[in-house]
Amino acid sequence: MNADRLPAVAPEVTATLVENLSPRLRKRLDAAVTKLGARTTRRDGDTVTIEVDDETELRLHAPGGVVATTDAITCGCLLAPACVHRAAAACAAPAADLAPELVDQPTTGVPDPDSVTDLASASAPASASATAPASVPDQTPVPDRTPVLDRTSVPDDRTSVSDRTSETDPASATDRALVTGPAPTPDLDSASSPEVASPDQRAAADALWSAGAAVLEAGVDGAGAVTQSALLRAAHTARLRQLPRAAGAALSVVTLLRAARAGDPSYRTADLVTALAELLGTAHRVGTSSGAELAAVRGRARRPYSPDGSLRLYGLFTEPVVTDSGHGGVRTWVAGSDGRLFTVGDVAPGGVGRALGVADRAVRLGDSALTHRELGRAGLAVAGATVSPDGRLGAGKGVKAVTARGAAWTEPPLAALWETPPSEQAARALRSTSRYADPDGGGSDLLFLDVELLGAVRESGGSCLLARCAGGVPVRLTVADDDPALAHRDNVALLAAAPGTRLRVIGRLVPAPHPRLTLLACSHPTGEGTIDLGFDRLRRADLPDPTAPVHPAPSRPGETGAHSPLYLLERRVEQTVPAGRAALGMLGDVTAETRRIRRAGLPTAAGLLTALCASAARRDRDLLGRLLPADTDGFATYWLAAARYTAAVAESLCSAAWEPTQEDVRQAL
C-alpha cells in the first residue's frame, strides 16, 4: 500500500487516536503501521478501504479529501474502536496540510508552483525562502530552560589563529557576531511596549520545543508513530493558538520523519536538519520576540494577494516545474516597468509530461490568449492586478489582461536587470534562499549575468559549465533538471562545447562556497532571441565551436570556503538526526577536530562542537548511582545553535565568493 493512495488525515485526529491507545498497543503501533502498509486498498468515492485480513476491513471516510474526525476511521475487528488498526491507518496516511493558503488563488483547483510541495505533502520546511542571516544572534536561541554556553569555551582569538581580519573574512565576522550578541535595545515605556506572545502561545511553543527535542533525543530510528503523534498534537495546538508558522514547521518534521523511515529516495537528511532547526528556533522565538518580530515568528494562516493597480509586464522566460511529489507544470517569469519580478504558474499532478504540455497552454490571467512560452517573450498590460508577497500574480475575476509588446533583454526595462553587480545580486538571492528565512520576506533567487563561456570542468559529482562573469568572477553553471524529457542537460552540454561564446544568462543561485547557478535561460548564441533551456533545444549549427576539452575545476586564490573545516561541525549536526543524541555521545574525544577548526579561524565553531558533544555524552546520576534522565532541552539548545551557526557561516562564505578578487580582475583583463 502506498501512503499516497490514502487520504490526508488531520493532525489532531492522528494524535487523538494514538493518545487513546493503551501502553501495550502503543508499543505495537510502529509494527502495525508497517504491516498495514503491505495491505491492498481500494477507493469508492470519498471512502478508502484497507483489507486488514481476509475478514476485516478498515475504512477511512474523507469528504473533501481529508479525514477530519476520529469517527471517520472505522475498523471491523473485534477490538474496535480501541484497536491499533485505526491509529496505524492514521499514522500511515499523509498528514493534512497546515500550509498558508492564498486568498486570491484561481478557482481551477490547480496548486501554485511555488507552494505545490507544501500543498502536496508539506515536505518543505515552513520557512523556505527570505531574510539573510544578518541578525544571526537573534536567530541562535538559547532558551531560559538551559544554561547559556560559557564564553570561556569560545575564546575571541581570531587575530592569533588567522591572518584574515574580521573586515575581510565573512566567516570571522559572523563568528564574532555570534559571540558578542546583538546590540542592546533601549527600554520602552510601558504605554508603547510592543505586543508580546500570550501565555497560551508560550505554552504552545513550549510544547513544540519539547516535541522537537524528543525527536533529537530519539533520532529518526527512534522517532516512531508515538513521537510523531506528539508533534502532531503540538502542531494542532499551535494552529489553534494562532502560530501557523510553527505549526507548519512541526508538520514538515513529521512528513520528513515518515519519508526517512519509509526509505523514500527523495529524502535528504539536510532537509530534516533544516526543518528541525526551524521548528526549534521558531518555538523559542515565540517567547522572546515582540512587535514586528513576533508577527513574523507567528506567521500568517492566509497569505493574501494585495491590489497592485495597473501593471505593464515584460516576459523574461518560462521554466518547467517538476516536483518530487509527482506534480508538474510551468512557471513564467515577467518583469514590471520598475524592475520588479512576477510569476504566473500552472502546476498540478502529472509530472514531467504535464510540464511539457502546459507550456503551450494559455496562461490563466485575464483575457490574454498567450501561452506560457509566448508570454516569456511577449508582454502584458494588466488592470486590477493582485500580487502575493512572493510576487505571484493573482487570477481573480477582477483582473483584466491583454497582450502587449514585449522587450528584448538588451532593451529597457529588462536590460537594467543585468546592470546590478553579480555580488549584489547574489546577496539579494541569499536573503531569499536562506534556510531560515521569513516566509513573507519575498525576494527572488534569480541572477542575471553577462558571461563568457570557458568550457566544461570536472567536479566530484560529474562536470559542469564554467563561465566568467563581470569582474572576472568564475561561475559554475549546472543543469536545473536531469530529466531526459527536458532540454536542460542537452543544452548545457552543447554550450560547454563552445568556449569563448558570450551570452546573457538567467540562473538560480545555488548556495555553495563558490559561485554557482542552475542555468534556466540564455540569449541565443547567434544573438537573435532567447532560449528557455528547459523547453527549447539548441542545435550544433547554432554554436561557433563544436568541440572543446574538459578541464579540471579551477581553484580561486582565497576561495577558503571550498576547504573550510566547517564541515566537521556540520557533520555532527547531521549525524544527530538519524541516530539521536546517544549515538553522538559515543563519538569520544573531538579535540583534534576542534583544534583544526580553531586553526581555520573559527573558534565559535570549535566551542559549539565541544559543547554539543559534551552535552550528548553527559548523563548525571543520583545519590544511589542510578542514571538520571538526559537533559534533552540542553542538548537541543546546543544542537540548534550549531545548526544555525553553520548555516549562517556557509551563507556568508557563499556571499563572499561572489566578490571579485584581484586575480579575477587580472585574468579578465
Secondary structure, 3 states (H helix, E strand, C coil): CCHHHCCEECHHHHHHHHHCCCHHHHHHHHHHHHHHCCCCEEEECCEEEEECCCCCEEEEECHHHEECCHHHEEECCCCCCCCHHHHHHHHHCCECCCCCEECCCCCCCCCCCCCHHHHHHCCCCCCCCCCCHHHHHHHCCCCCCCCCCCHHHCCCCHHHHCCCCCCCCHHHHHHHHHHHCCCCCCCCCHHHCCCECCHHHHHHHHHHHHHHHHHHHHHHHHCCHHHHHHHHHHHHHHHHCCCHHHHHHHHHHHHHHHHHHCCCCCCCHHHHHHHHHHHHHHHHHHHHCEHHHHHHHHCCCEECCEEEEEEEEEEEEEEEEECCCCEEEEEEEEEECCCCEEEEEEEEECHHHHHHHHCCCECCCCCCCCEHHHHCCCEEEEEEEEECCCCEECCCCCCEEEEECCCCCCCCCHHHHHCCCHHHHHHHHHHHHCCCCCCCCCCCCEEEEEEEEEEEEEECCEEEEEEECHHHCEEEEEECCCCCCCCHHHHHHHHHCCCCCEEEEEEEECCCCCCEEEEEEEECCCCCCEEECCCCCCCHHHCCCCCCCCEECCCCCCCHHHHCCCHHHHHHHHHHHHHCHHHHHCCCCCHHHHHHHHHCCCHHHHHHHHHHHHHHHCCCECCCCCECCCCHHHHHHHHHHHHHHHHHHHHHHHHHHCCCCHHHHHHHC
